[in-house]
């Protein structure tokens, strides 16, 4: 069953949500401690104005804190969606085979949330032009997709 979404929602599979939670925990415990130790050691070396180790550790601390804030915001806005495959209608988690008549080729896509999109491995976001066009359709349907080269028609061959 599709979950109602707003523009600022981030859709994650349960596995991706757990992965991000684990990363946040590691950053807040292990990596924060490591950087704090590096800063402490660099301070012990004396003059901080020309201390590369100190400045590098502070820079890395800034990146780390930025990543922590970003992960917290992502997890707060996340909607957990079980990716359901096996439906005859294209939904989040569907594997969809389409035929592109213009290039006379079949392409297989997996529809995923934005954070899990990996176009190089044919995992496309539900918010991408192709993902949006396919959602809610069935095998045999033809959908029009706006591409940078102009509109193209994809025929849905199979949904699993």
Residue frames as a rotation matrix with the C-alpha (Angstrom) as fourth column:
UNK 1
0.581 0.814 0.000 0.00
0.814 -0.581 0.000 0.00
0.000 0.000 -1.000 0.00
UNK 2
-0.157 -0.666 0.729 1.56
0.570 -0.664 -0.484 3.34
0.807 0.340 0.484 -0.99
UNK 3
-0.131 0.067 -0.989 2.24
0.932 -0.331 -0.146 5.75
-0.337 -0.941 -0.019 1.85
UNK 4
0.855 0.424 0.299 0.99
0.499 -0.828 -0.253 9.33
0.140 0.366 -0.920 1.59
UNK 5
-0.127 -0.981 -0.146 3.94
0.980 -0.147 0.135 11.59
-0.154 -0.126 0.980 0.91
UNK 6
0.865 0.199 -0.461 4.72
0.161 -0.979 -0.122 15.26
-0.476 0.031 -0.879 1.08
UNK 7
0.845 -0.531 0.063 7.39
-0.097 -0.268 -0.958 17.01
0.526 0.804 -0.278 -0.97
UNK 8
0.150 -0.854 0.499 9.84
-0.880 -0.345 -0.325 17.07
0.450 -0.390 -0.803 1.93
UNK 9
0.757 0.143 0.638 9.39
-0.472 0.794 0.382 13.41
-0.452 -0.591 0.668 2.95
UNK 10
-0.296 -0.847 -0.441 12.29
-0.945 0.328 0.004 11.04
0.141 0.418 -0.897 2.50
UNK 11
0.793 0.608 -0.025 11.23
-0.606 0.793 0.071 7.49
0.063 -0.041 0.997 1.73
UNK 12
-0.370 -0.928 0.044 13.53
-0.917 0.357 -0.178 4.78
0.149 -0.106 -0.983 3.08
UNK 13
0.281 0.326 -0.903 13.36
-0.134 0.945 0.300 1.02
0.950 0.037 0.309 3.20
UNK 14
0.986 0.080 0.149 13.66
-0.158 0.131 0.979 -0.43
0.059 -0.988 0.141 6.70
UNK 15
0.538 -0.843 0.002 17.18
0.840 0.536 0.085 -1.66
-0.073 -0.045 0.996 5.83
UNK 16
-0.079 -0.560 0.824 18.32
0.560 -0.709 -0.428 1.80
0.825 0.428 0.370 4.67
UNK 17
0.620 0.367 0.693 16.83
-0.339 -0.671 0.659 3.43
0.707 -0.644 -0.291 7.78
UNK 18
0.955 -0.291 -0.056 18.75
0.205 0.515 0.832 1.00
-0.213 -0.807 0.551 10.01
UNK 19
0.241 -0.906 0.347 21.93
0.935 0.120 -0.334 1.60
0.261 0.405 0.876 7.98
UNK 20
0.039 -0.182 0.983 21.66
0.127 -0.974 -0.185 5.38
0.991 0.132 -0.014 8.49
UNK 21
0.877 0.292 0.382 20.92
-0.340 -0.186 0.922 4.94
0.340 -0.938 -0.064 12.21
UNK 22
0.747 -0.656 -0.102 24.02
0.630 0.651 0.423 2.76
-0.211 -0.381 0.900 12.58
UNK 23
-0.004 -0.758 0.652 26.14
0.768 -0.420 -0.484 5.32
0.641 0.499 0.584 10.74
UNK 24
0.390 0.229 0.892 24.83
-0.257 -0.903 0.344 8.10
0.884 -0.364 -0.293 12.99
UNK 25
0.999 -0.004 0.051 25.63
-0.047 0.330 0.943 6.06
-0.021 -0.944 0.330 16.11
UNK 26
0.433 -0.897 0.092 29.18
0.901 0.433 -0.024 5.33
-0.018 0.093 0.995 14.85
UNK 27
-0.019 -0.425 0.905 29.82
0.462 -0.806 -0.369 8.99
0.887 0.411 0.212 14.00
UNK 28
0.563 0.346 0.751 28.53
-0.396 -0.685 0.612 10.22
0.725 -0.642 -0.249 17.36
UNK 29
0.957 -0.200 0.211 30.53
-0.108 0.429 0.897 7.74
-0.270 -0.881 0.389 19.41
UNK 30
0.482 -0.813 0.328 33.61
0.757 0.574 0.310 6.34
-0.440 0.099 0.892 17.71
UNK 31
0.090 -0.505 0.859 34.51
0.871 -0.378 -0.314 9.05
0.483 0.776 0.405 15.19
UNK 32
0.755 0.185 0.630 33.77
-0.086 -0.923 0.374 12.01
0.651 -0.337 -0.681 17.47
UNK 33
0.897 -0.438 0.065 36.05
0.015 0.177 0.984 10.49
-0.442 -0.882 0.166 20.07
UNK 34
0.298 -0.820 0.489 38.82
0.923 0.377 0.070 9.87
-0.242 0.430 0.870 17.52
UNK 35
0.219 -0.187 0.958 38.73
0.545 -0.791 -0.279 13.46
0.809 0.583 -0.072 16.28
UNK 36
0.918 0.111 0.381 38.63
-0.239 -0.611 0.755 14.84
0.316 -0.784 -0.534 19.83
UNK 37
0.694 -0.716 0.066 41.75
0.413 0.473 0.778 12.78
-0.589 -0.513 0.624 20.60
UNK 38
0.131 -0.637 0.759 43.48
0.966 -0.089 -0.241 14.11
0.222 0.765 0.604 17.45
UNK 39
0.529 0.129 0.839 42.68
0.110 -0.990 0.083 17.70
0.841 0.049 -0.538 18.47
UNK 40
0.980 -0.155 0.124 43.96
-0.140 -0.096 0.985 17.07
-0.141 -0.983 -0.116 22.00
UNK 41
0.423 -0.868 0.260 47.22
0.763 0.496 0.413 15.59
-0.488 0.024 0.873 20.68
UNK 42
0.130 -0.350 0.928 47.69
0.805 -0.508 -0.305 18.45
0.578 0.787 0.216 18.21
UNK 43
0.814 0.206 0.543 47.13
-0.107 -0.865 0.490 21.05
0.571 -0.457 -0.683 20.95
UNK 44
0.862 -0.505 -0.040 49.83
0.208 0.281 0.937 19.38
-0.462 -0.816 0.347 23.03
UNK 45
0.267 -0.791 0.551 52.33
0.962 0.181 -0.206 20.13
0.063 0.585 0.809 20.25
UNK 46
-0.500 -0.496 -0.710 52.27
0.619 -0.778 0.108 23.82
-0.606 -0.385 0.696 21.09
UNK 47
-0.660 0.141 -0.738 51.69
-0.344 -0.930 0.131 26.79
-0.667 0.340 0.662 18.76
UNK 48
-0.050 0.770 0.636 48.37
0.491 0.573 -0.656 26.25
-0.870 0.280 -0.407 16.99
UNK 49
0.372 0.259 -0.891 48.78
-0.447 -0.792 -0.416 28.99
-0.813 0.554 -0.179 14.38
UNK 50
-0.017 -0.448 -0.894 50.98
-0.994 0.105 -0.034 26.81
0.109 0.888 -0.447 12.15
UNK 51
-0.642 -0.161 0.750 49.94
-0.429 0.886 -0.176 23.39
-0.636 -0.435 -0.638 13.39
UNK 52
-0.601 0.372 -0.708 48.66
-0.698 0.187 0.691 21.47
0.389 0.909 0.148 10.36
UNK 53
-0.801 0.279 -0.530 47.47
0.366 0.928 -0.064 18.50
0.474 -0.245 -0.846 12.42
UNK 54
-0.688 0.556 -0.467 45.31
0.342 -0.320 -0.884 20.76
-0.640 -0.767 0.030 14.59
UNK 55
-0.461 0.506 -0.729 43.75
-0.705 -0.707 -0.045 22.62
-0.539 0.493 0.683 11.66
UNK 56
-0.682 0.186 -0.707 43.17
-0.471 0.627 0.620 19.39
0.559 0.756 -0.340 9.73
UNK 57
-0.813 0.383 -0.438 41.50
0.565 0.699 -0.439 17.77
0.138 -0.604 -0.785 12.75
UNK 58
-0.562 0.625 -0.541 39.28
0.006 -0.652 -0.758 20.83
-0.827 -0.430 0.363 13.25
UNK 59
-0.525 0.342 -0.779 38.33
-0.849 -0.271 0.453 20.76
-0.056 0.900 0.433 9.56
UNK 60
-0.742 0.222 -0.632 37.45
-0.022 0.935 0.355 17.07
0.670 0.278 -0.689 9.80
UNK 61
-0.795 0.475 -0.377 35.47
0.481 0.114 -0.869 17.79
-0.370 -0.872 -0.319 12.96
UNK 62
-0.509 0.601 -0.616 33.40
-0.566 -0.773 -0.287 20.32
-0.649 0.202 0.733 11.00
UNK 63
-0.534 0.279 -0.798 32.69
-0.689 0.402 0.602 17.78
0.489 0.872 -0.022 8.25
UNK 64
-0.845 0.176 -0.505 31.77
0.360 0.886 -0.293 15.16
0.395 -0.430 -0.812 10.85
UNK 65
-0.700 0.598 -0.391 29.37
0.207 -0.353 -0.912 17.48
-0.684 -0.719 0.123 12.67
UNK 66
-0.464 0.515 -0.720 27.77
-0.840 -0.513 0.174 18.47
-0.280 0.686 0.671 9.36
UNK 67
-0.637 0.198 -0.745 27.21
-0.307 0.821 0.481 14.81
0.707 0.535 -0.463 8.47
UNK 68
-0.861 0.322 -0.394 25.72
0.507 0.470 -0.723 14.15
-0.047 -0.822 -0.568 11.92
UNK 69
-0.556 0.673 -0.488 23.27
-0.304 -0.711 -0.634 17.05
-0.773 -0.204 0.600 11.53
UNK 70
-0.461 0.341 -0.819 22.35
-0.875 -0.025 0.483 15.87
0.144 0.940 0.310 8.03
UNK 71
-0.779 0.145 -0.611 21.72
0.090 0.989 0.120 12.31
0.621 0.039 -0.783 9.18
UNK 72
-0.800 0.504 -0.326 19.57
0.372 -0.010 -0.928 13.48
-0.471 -0.864 -0.179 12.09
UNK 73
-0.425 0.649 -0.631 17.47
-0.667 -0.696 -0.267 15.62
-0.612 0.307 0.729 9.77
UNK 74
-0.558 0.173 -0.812 17.10
-0.659 0.502 0.560 12.77
0.504 0.847 -0.167 7.28
UNK 75
-0.842 0.195 -0.504 16.04
0.368 0.889 -0.272 10.30
0.395 -0.414 -0.820 9.95
UNK 76
-0.716 0.605 -0.347 13.55
0.071 -0.432 -0.899 12.78
-0.694 -0.668 0.267 11.44
UNK 77
-0.231 0.618 -0.752 11.86
-0.854 -0.499 -0.147 13.31
-0.466 0.608 0.643 8.05
UNK 78
-0.895 -0.261 -0.361 12.06
-0.422 0.756 0.501 9.67
0.142 0.601 -0.787 6.94
UNK 79
0.324 0.935 0.147 8.99
-0.917 0.348 -0.194 7.66
-0.233 -0.072 0.970 6.09
UNK 80
-0.677 -0.541 0.499 9.63
-0.447 0.841 0.305 3.93
-0.585 -0.017 -0.811 6.35
UNK 81
0.366 0.770 -0.523 8.17
-0.912 0.185 -0.365 2.03
-0.184 0.611 0.770 3.42
UNK 82
-0.086 -0.312 0.946 8.32
-0.025 0.950 0.311 -1.68
-0.996 0.003 -0.089 2.97
UNK 83
-0.474 -0.122 -0.872 9.25
-0.847 -0.207 0.490 -2.10
-0.240 0.971 -0.005 -0.63
UNK 84
0.140 0.659 0.739 6.57
-0.228 0.748 -0.624 -4.37
-0.964 -0.081 0.255 -2.02
UNK 85
-0.692 -0.269 -0.669 7.29
-0.711 0.098 0.696 -6.38
-0.122 0.958 -0.260 -5.11
UNK 86
-0.902 0.351 0.252 4.95
0.368 0.930 0.020 -8.81
-0.227 0.111 -0.967 -6.79
UNK 87
-0.014 0.912 -0.410 2.12
0.104 -0.407 -0.908 -6.34
-0.994 -0.056 -0.089 -7.40
UNK 88
0.023 0.061 0.998 0.84
0.973 0.228 -0.036 -5.91
-0.230 0.972 -0.054 -10.93
UNK 89
0.897 0.248 0.366 0.93
0.314 -0.940 -0.133 -2.13
0.311 0.234 -0.921 -10.44
UNK 90
-0.080 -0.982 0.173 4.21
0.538 -0.189 -0.822 -0.19
0.839 0.027 0.543 -10.30
UNK 91
0.959 0.266 0.099 4.89
0.046 -0.489 0.871 0.90
0.280 -0.831 -0.481 -6.72
UNK 92
0.295 -0.869 0.396 7.92
-0.942 -0.334 -0.031 1.62
0.159 -0.364 -0.918 -4.58
UNK 93
-0.154 -0.468 0.870 10.05
-0.585 0.753 0.301 -1.51
-0.796 -0.463 -0.389 -4.69
UNK 94
0.810 0.509 0.292 8.71
-0.056 0.562 -0.825 -2.76
-0.584 0.652 0.484 -8.03
UNK 95
-0.533 -0.836 0.133 11.05
0.040 0.133 0.990 -4.15
-0.845 0.533 -0.037 -10.63
UNK 96
0.566 0.783 -0.259 9.78
-0.102 -0.245 -0.964 -2.85
-0.818 0.572 -0.058 -13.95
UNK 97
-0.521 -0.630 0.576 10.83
0.564 0.252 0.786 -3.95
-0.640 0.735 0.224 -17.42
UNK 98
0.448 0.628 -0.636 10.11
-0.106 -0.669 -0.735 -1.30
-0.888 0.397 -0.233 -20.04
UNK 99
0.023 -0.393 0.919 10.58
0.943 0.314 0.110 -1.19
-0.332 0.864 0.378 -23.78
UNK 100
0.017 -0.133 -0.991 12.01
-0.127 -0.983 0.130 1.99
-0.992 0.124 -0.033 -25.26
UNK 101
0.655 0.354 0.667 10.80
0.550 0.382 -0.743 1.94
-0.518 0.854 0.055 -28.87
UNK 102
0.891 -0.332 -0.310 13.04
-0.437 -0.815 -0.381 4.84
-0.125 0.475 -0.871 -29.88
UNK 103
-0.099 -0.995 0.010 16.17
-0.987 0.099 0.129 2.79
-0.129 0.002 -0.992 -29.12
UNK 104
0.506 0.424 -0.751 14.45
-0.551 0.829 0.097 -0.60
0.664 0.365 0.653 -29.54
UNK 105
-0.596 -0.706 -0.382 15.71
-0.083 0.527 -0.846 -1.85
0.798 -0.472 -0.373 -26.20
UNK 106
0.617 0.700 -0.359 14.32
0.269 0.241 0.933 -3.29
0.740 -0.672 -0.039 -22.99
UNK 107
-0.505 -0.700 0.504 15.46
-0.290 -0.413 -0.864 -1.77
0.813 -0.583 0.005 -19.72
UNK 108
0.266 0.554 -0.789 14.77
0.634 0.516 0.576 -3.06
0.726 -0.653 -0.214 -16.22
UNK 109
-0.384 -0.312 0.869 14.41
-0.355 -0.819 -0.451 -0.57
0.852 -0.481 0.204 -13.36
UNK 110
-0.235 0.350 -0.907 13.88
0.910 0.407 -0.079 -0.97
0.341 -0.844 -0.414 -9.64
UNK 111
0.197 0.403 0.894 11.81
0.044 -0.914 0.403 1.87
0.979 -0.040 -0.198 -8.16
UNK 112
-0.108 -0.343 -0.933 13.34
0.953 0.232 -0.196 3.07
0.283 -0.910 0.301 -4.88
UNK 113
0.829 0.321 -0.458 13.37
0.486 -0.820 0.304 6.15
-0.277 -0.474 -0.835 -2.66
UNK 114
0.877 -0.450 0.165 15.71
-0.273 -0.752 -0.600 9.06
0.395 0.482 -0.782 -3.35
UNK 115
0.399 -0.767 0.502 18.33
-0.864 -0.132 0.486 8.02
-0.306 -0.628 -0.715 -0.79
UNK 116
0.129 -0.316 0.940 18.64
-0.049 0.945 0.325 4.57
-0.990 -0.088 0.107 -2.35
UNK 117
0.952 0.255 -0.170 18.70
-0.155 -0.078 -0.985 5.62
-0.264 0.964 -0.034 -5.99
UNK 118
-0.123 -0.980 0.153 21.63
-0.176 0.173 0.969 4.27
-0.977 0.092 -0.194 -7.98
UNK 119
0.643 0.515 -0.566 21.03
-0.589 -0.140 -0.796 4.93
-0.489 0.846 0.213 -11.69
UNK 120
-0.239 -0.813 -0.532 24.24
-0.967 0.248 0.055 3.17
0.087 0.527 -0.845 -12.69
UNK 121
-0.987 -0.063 0.150 22.67
-0.091 0.977 -0.195 -0.03
-0.134 -0.206 -0.969 -11.30
UNK 122
-0.632 0.775 0.006 19.17
0.045 0.029 0.999 0.74
0.774 0.631 -0.053 -12.67
UNK 123
-0.233 0.565 -0.791 17.75
0.970 0.072 -0.234 1.72
-0.075 -0.822 -0.565 -9.27
UNK 124
-0.627 0.058 0.777 15.74
0.312 -0.895 0.319 4.85
0.714 0.442 0.543 -10.00
UNK 125
-0.956 0.228 -0.184 14.06
0.071 -0.431 -0.900 7.21
-0.284 -0.873 0.396 -7.59
UNK 126
-0.203 0.969 0.142 10.31
0.948 0.231 -0.220 7.38
-0.246 0.090 -0.965 -7.30
UNK 127
0.446 0.335 -0.830 10.73
0.255 -0.936 -0.241 11.15
-0.858 -0.104 -0.503 -7.79
UNK 128
-0.709 -0.697 -0.107 12.79
0.039 -0.190 0.981 10.90
-0.704 0.692 0.162 -11.00
UNK 129
-0.331 0.609 -0.721 10.98
-0.904 -0.425 0.055 11.64
-0.272 0.670 0.691 -14.27
UNK 130
-0.504 0.122 -0.855 10.95
-0.435 0.819 0.373 7.95
0.746 0.560 -0.360 -15.25
UNK 131
-0.928 0.127 -0.351 10.02
0.357 0.581 -0.731 6.80
0.112 -0.804 -0.585 -11.74
UNK 132
-0.622 0.726 -0.293 7.14
-0.304 -0.569 -0.764 9.27
-0.721 -0.386 0.575 -11.51
UNK 133
-0.318 0.494 -0.809 5.87
-0.943 -0.080 0.322 8.32
0.094 0.866 0.491 -14.96
UNK 134
-0.622 -0.010 -0.783 5.86
-0.206 0.967 0.151 4.59
0.756 0.255 -0.604 -14.15
UNK 135
-0.977 0.196 0.083 4.21
-0.042 0.203 -0.978 4.73
-0.208 -0.959 -0.190 -10.71
UNK 136
-0.287 0.957 0.049 0.64
-0.442 -0.087 -0.893 3.45
-0.850 -0.278 0.448 -10.68
UNK 137
0.145 0.308 -0.940 0.81
-0.989 0.076 -0.128 1.86
0.032 0.948 0.316 -14.13
UNK 138
0.428 0.104 0.898 0.61
-0.279 0.960 0.022 -1.80
-0.859 -0.260 0.440 -15.19
UNK 139
-0.635 -0.616 0.466 2.15
0.180 0.469 0.865 -4.09
-0.751 0.633 -0.187 -17.80
UNK 140
-0.160 0.528 0.834 0.92
0.983 0.164 0.084 -3.08
-0.093 0.833 -0.545 -21.25
UNK 141
0.778 0.423 -0.464 0.60
0.429 -0.898 -0.099 0.61
-0.459 -0.122 -0.880 -20.35
UNK 142
-0.003 -0.750 0.661 2.54
0.866 -0.332 -0.373 3.19
0.499 0.572 0.651 -22.32
UNK 143
0.616 0.131 -0.776 3.86
0.618 -0.692 0.373 6.20
-0.489 -0.709 -0.508 -20.43
UNK 144
0.593 -0.433 0.679 5.36
0.375 -0.598 -0.708 9.41
0.713 0.675 -0.192 -21.70
UNK 145
0.463 -0.563 -0.685 8.54
0.778 -0.112 0.618 10.58
-0.424 -0.819 0.386 -20.00
UNK 146
0.971 -0.208 0.119 10.09
-0.134 -0.883 -0.449 14.01
0.198 0.420 -0.886 -20.41
UNK 147
0.450 -0.891 -0.053 13.83
0.834 0.398 0.382 13.57
-0.320 -0.217 0.922 -20.99
UNK 148
-0.036 -0.543 -0.839 16.51
0.077 -0.839 0.539 16.19
-0.996 -0.045 0.072 -21.70
UNK 149
-0.935 -0.331 0.127 16.29
0.121 0.040 0.992 15.19
-0.333 0.943 0.003 -25.38
UNK 150
-0.539 0.822 -0.184 12.51
-0.774 -0.397 0.493 15.62
0.332 0.408 0.850 -25.36
UNK 151
0.193 0.709 0.679 9.54
-0.874 0.439 -0.210 13.37
-0.446 -0.553 0.704 -24.62
UNK 152
-0.723 -0.348 -0.597 9.85
-0.574 0.782 0.240 9.64
0.383 0.517 -0.766 -25.08
UNK 153
0.427 0.901 0.075 7.37
-0.856 0.377 0.353 6.79
0.290 -0.215 0.933 -24.76
UNK 154
-0.801 -0.585 0.127 8.08
-0.591 0.740 -0.321 3.72
0.094 -0.332 -0.938 -22.63
UNK 155
0.268 0.863 -0.429 5.91
-0.623 0.495 0.606 0.62
0.735 0.104 0.670 -22.74
UNK 156
-0.158 -0.259 0.953 5.72
-0.940 0.336 -0.065 -1.37
-0.303 -0.906 -0.297 -19.52
UNK 157
-0.240 -0.048 -0.970 6.50
-0.606 0.788 0.110 -4.97
0.759 0.614 -0.218 -20.42
UNK 158
0.122 0.183 -0.976 6.53
0.511 0.831 0.220 -6.54
0.851 -0.525 0.008 -16.96
UNK 159
0.074 -0.064 0.995 6.03
-0.762 -0.647 0.016 -5.54
0.643 -0.760 -0.096 -13.32
UNK 160
0.339 0.042 -0.940 7.27
0.402 0.897 0.185 -7.72
0.851 -0.440 0.287 -10.47
